[in-house]
């Protein structure tokens, strides 16, 4: 698939903005991982698509809630393990790679992602705020023990037990109904306060206030904003450049165009 004339014109406009940029914020959502073959929501792999209730008789939001992981961890683990299995054969794509390459090129680049798949980290991104966590990271909510696992199939059992206190481990992600990690939110607020020359919103519907906030802040302070998303979102009406196309293809076109101008 190639970009049409309007999309290419918008890509050229972004390339022109990049020439004067030294600091960039990327905000990414499920749309960037969709180019790795992952659906955008409700059960990676289509497990829960169009279903109101899981086989446990509760909505998926309840199955993957903070209360459920503490009181009935076997239910939460069953469903997040299905999501992990759906992601296991996938990996980061060209969109993730471009962000990493741009981080290495420009003086200051940060990435704020809602995704818990770890693809940005695996692609080599260093200045990463994975605001919802990464399901490869596990922790004990009782004693604070932490560990990392490459795949859930490597676990001795599910739910896994904490080797230090015997309590069950949980994925270190933000389940429904839980607060954001204070440390990560503070890091985000600090970087937004320092400011950026460009803000990209890539593959996210921008429904959460902390995802909209950096774009709105840029809009109010006159900082150029770019949205890459095939559909209309909460921020489509305020961005300077809207590119209605896929994340990986568009980011690659922007980066290729920029490199040609150097």
C-alpha positions in Angstrom: 0.0 0.0 0.0 1.3 3.4 -0.9 0.3 6.9 0.3 -2.0 8.9 -1.9 -1.3 12.4 -3.0 -2.9 14.1 0.0 -1.2 11.8 2.4 2.2 12.4 0.7 1.7 16.1 0.8 1.1 15.9 4.6 4.2 13.7 5.0 6.2 16.4 3.2 4.8 19.0 5.6 5.9 16.9 8.6 9.4 16.5 7.0 9.6 20.3 6.8 8.7 20.5 10.5 11.3 18.0 11.5 14.1 20.0 9.9 13.8 22.6 12.7 13.1 20.2 15.5 15.4 19.1 18.3 12.9 17.6 20.7 10.0 15.3 19.9 7.3 13.5 21.8 5.7 10.4 20.3 2.4 9.2 21.8 1.5 5.7 20.7 -1.4 3.4 21.0 -2.6 0.1 19.7 -2.6 1.3 16.1 1.2 1.1 15.9 1.1 -2.5 17.0 -1.7 -3.3 14.6 1.0 -3.2 11.9 2.6 -6.2 13.6 -0.7 -8.1 13.1 -2.4 -7.3 16.4 -6.0 -6.0 16.5 -6.4 -2.7 18.2 -8.7 -3.6 21.2 -10.9 -6.1 23.0 -8.8 -9.2 23.2 -5.7 -9.4 21.0 -6.3 -12.0 18.4 -10.0 -11.3 18.4 -10.7 -13.4 21.5 -13.3 -11.0 22.9 -14.4 -9.1 19.9 -18.1 -8.4 19.8 -18.6 -10.4 23.1 -20.2 -8.7 26.1 -19.2 -11.4 28.6 -16.3 -13.8 28.9 -17.0 -17.5 29.6 -16.6 -16.6 33.3 -19.8 -14.6 33.1 -18.1 -11.2 33.5 -17.1 -8.4 31.1 -13.5 -8.5 30.0 -13.0 -5.2 31.8 -14.0 -6.9 35.1 -11.9 -10.0 34.3 -8.9 -7.7 33.8 -9.6 -5.4 36.8 -7.4 -4.7 39.8 -10.0 -6.2 42.1 -10.1 -9.5 40.1 -6.3 -9.9 39.9 -6.2 -9.7 43.7 -9.3 -11.7 44.7 -9.5 -14.3 41.8 -6.1 -14.1 40.1 -6.8 -17.3 38.1 -9.5 -15.5 36.1 -7.3 -12.4 35.3 -4.3 -14.6 34.5 -6.4 -16.8 32.1 -7.4 -13.8 30.0 -4.1 -11.9 30.0 -2.3 -15.1 29.2 -4.6 -15.4 26.1 -3.6 -11.8 25.1 0.1 -12.6 25.7 -0.2 -15.7 23.5 -1.8 -13.7 20.8 1.2 -11.3 20.8 3.9 -13.9 21.3 4.5 -14.7 17.6 4.5 -11.0 16.7 7.2 -8.4 17.2 8.0 -4.8 16.7 7.6 -3.4 13.2 9.0 -0.6 11.1 7.0 2.0 13.0 8.7 1.1 16.3 12.1 1.0 14.5 11.7 4.5 13.1 10.9 6.0 16.5 14.1 4.3 17.9 16.1 5.6 15.0 14.8 9.1 15.5 15.5 8.9 19.2 19.2 8.2 18.3 19.3 11.1 15.8 17.6 14.0 17.5 18.9 15.6 20.7 15.8 14.7 22.8 13.1 12.2 21.9 10.6 10.6 24.3 7.9 8.0 23.7 4.7 7.7 25.7 2.9 4.5 25.0 -0.3 2.9 26.2 0.7 -0.5 24.9 1.8 -3.3 27.2 3.3 -5.5 24.5 6.9 -4.4 25.0 7.5 -3.7 21.3 9.0 -0.3 21.8 11.5 -1.6 24.4 12.4 -4.6 22.2 13.0 -2.2 19.2 15.6 -0.4 21.3 13.7 2.7 22.5 15.4 4.1 25.6 13.4 7.2 26.6 10.2 5.3 27.1 7.2 5.9 29.4 5.1 2.7 29.2 2.4 4.3 31.2 0.3 1.1 31.4 3.3 -1.2 32.1 4.6 -4.2 30.2 3.1 -7.6 30.7 6.5 -9.3 30.6 7.3 -7.7 33.9 5.8 -9.5 36.9 5.6 -8.4 40.5 4.2 -9.5 43.9 1.7 -7.0 45.4 2.5 -8.3 48.9 6.2 -8.2 49.2 7.4 -6.2 46.2 9.3 -9.0 44.5 9.9 -8.3 40.8 11.0 -10.4 37.8 10.8 -10.5 34.1 9.6 -13.3 31.8 10.1 -13.7 28.0 6.9 -15.7 27.6 4.2 -17.0 29.9 4.8 -20.5 28.7 8.0 -20.4 30.6 6.2 -20.0 33.9 6.0 -23.1 36.1 2.2 -22.5 36.6 -0.4 -19.8 36.2 -1.0 -17.9 38.4 2.7 -18.1 39.3 3.7 -18.0 43.0 6.1 -15.4 44.5 9.3 -17.3 45.4 9.8 -15.0 48.4 6.5 -14.9 50.2 4.2 -17.5 48.4 1.6 -14.9 47.3 0.6 -14.9 43.6 2.6 -12.8 41.2 0.8 -10.4 38.8 1.7 -8.7 35.5 3.1 -5.3 36.3 0.4 -3.5 34.2 -2.4 -1.1 35.0 -5.5 -3.2 35.2 -9.0 -1.6 34.9 -9.8 0.4 37.9 -6.2 0.9 39.0 -4.3 4.2 39.3 -1.4 5.0 37.0 2.0 4.5 38.4 3.0 7.8 40.1 6.6 7.6 39.0 5.7 7.3 35.4 3.0 10.0 35.4 5.5 12.3 37.1 8.1 11.6 34.5 5.5 12.4 31.8 4.4 15.6 33.4 8.1 16.7 33.8 8.9 16.1 30.2 5.7 17.9 29.0 6.6 20.8 31.3 10.1 21.0 29.7 8.4 21.1 26.4 8.8 19.7 22.9 9.3 21.1 19.4 6.9 18.5 17.9 4.3 16.2 19.3 3.1 13.1 17.4 0.0 11.1 18.2 0.3 7.7 16.5 -2.4 5.0 16.4 -4.3 6.1 19.5 -8.0 7.1 19.9 -6.8 9.5 22.6 -9.6 8.8 25.1 -7.6 9.1 28.3 -6.9 12.6 29.7 -3.2 11.9 30.2 -2.9 10.9 26.5 -4.8 14.0 25.3 -2.9 16.3 27.7 0.4 16.5 25.8 -1.4 17.2 22.6 -3.6 19.8 24.1 -0.7 21.5 25.9 1.2 21.7 22.5 -1.9 23.1 20.8 -2.3 25.8 23.5 1.4 26.8 23.3 1.7 26.8 19.6 3.8 23.7 19.2 3.1 21.8 16.0 1.2 18.5 16.4 0.8 15.6 14.0 -1.7 12.8 14.1 -1.2 9.5 12.3 -4.4 7.5 12.4 -6.8 6.1 9.7 -9.8 7.2 11.8 -11.0 10.3 13.5 -10.1 10.7 17.2 -10.5 13.0 20.1 -7.5 15.1 18.9 -8.1 15.1 15.2 -9.7 18.5 15.3 -6.8 20.3 16.9 -3.7 18.8 15.3 -1.8 20.8 12.7 -1.2 17.8 10.4 -3.6 14.8 10.2 -2.4 11.8 8.2 -5.1 9.2 7.7 -2.9 6.2 7.1 -1.2 3.3 8.9 1.5 4.0 11.5 4.4 2.0 10.2 4.0 3.0 6.5 3.6 6.7 7.4 6.5 6.9 9.9 8.8 5.2 7.5 7.8 7.7 4.7 8.4 10.6 7.1 11.8 9.3 8.2 12.8 8.4 4.6 11.8 11.9 3.4 13.7 13.6 6.2 16.9 11.6 5.6 16.8 12.6 1.9 16.9 16.3 2.9 20.0 16.0 5.1 
